[in-house]
């Protein structure tokens, strides 16, 4: 009846919203992982640069380079943590999407 149509409409809108969020999160996660990879490569290069420097050479920026590499490593860890929480949220959204699908099936039949 009328109520079923109204409920179905809300379910459809909610499901569409969730599906858009899943797509958006997917893009965010991908972007985050790309940045993570860049940061990781930079930190590895900096560490290598620092290790290749003879520490006793006057005027070499040994410690600052190591510190920068360390900062990047921490940044890298933060980005990984962010990706992991986005993945967890998105996994729950998939479950929600499934539930909405079941509700739709009930109200459409």
Secondary structure as the mmCIF struct_conf table of DSSP 4:
data_model
#
loop_
_struct_conf.conf_type_id
_struct_conf.id
_struct_conf.beg_label_comp_id
_struct_conf.beg_label_asym_id
_struct_conf.beg_label_seq_id
_struct_conf.end_label_comp_id
_struct_conf.end_label_asym_id
_struct_conf.end_label_seq_id
HELX_RH_AL_P HELX_RH_AL_P1 UNK A 2 UNK A 52
BEND BEND1 UNK A 53 UNK A 53
TURN_TY1_P TURN_TY1_P1 UNK A 55 UNK A 56
BEND BEND2 UNK A 57 UNK A 57
TURN_TY1_P TURN_TY1_P2 UNK A 58 UNK A 59
HELX_RH_AL_P HELX_RH_AL_P2 UNK A 62 UNK A 108
#
